[in-house]
Structures are given as C-alpha cells and as structure tokens.
C-alpha cells in the first residue's frame, strides 16, 4: 500500500532509513500454454537519484521471469518533490498487479 495517499503535502518527507529490495521470480508455465501478453517494463528514478524502481517481465521457452528492484537511498524529500515520490510509490503498488495473460496452444 502506498504510504503517500494525500493529494497535496505542504511539509517535507523524512524517511526513517534507506532500503533495497530485489526479487527474481522464475515460473514454469503449464504444458500447452504460452504467454500472450505481459506488463511493459518500467524504470523510475526519484529526483536526485533518491530512489529507483525497476520492474520487468520476460518470457521464453515455457518460462516466465519477473524481476523487481526497489531502492530508496535518499531519506529527505522536500514538499515540492511530493508529487514525484507519490507517483513513484503509486507505480510500485500498481505495477505488480498488472496481469500476465496466458493462452492455450
């Protein structure tokens, strides 16, 4: 869930600590199925290289791979940077919920 739900924020953001989460998920498709469509890759960088979000789905030879990289290295963001950090975390929340569509061969 996005911790930044306000539409407007008039005070700065002070994060408690930096973090980095990486995940690689490899899935074997059921026999007789292939991937019809999957989410477009995304790469977002916060102002001042304060954070990074990368999300990529790929498919080949009956396998599906999802790679997620989320990093927050800056701990202080001004109120003027709020729309960028809100949009960043909106994407972090929404992107993994986009569907992968399989089709029967």
Buried (B, 14 or more C-beta within 10 A) or exposed (E): EBEBEEEEBEEEBEBEEEEEEEEEEEEEBEEEEEBEEBBEEBEBBBBEEBBBBBBBBEBEEBEBEBBBBBBBBBEEBEEEBBEBBBBBBEBBEEBEEEEBEBEEE
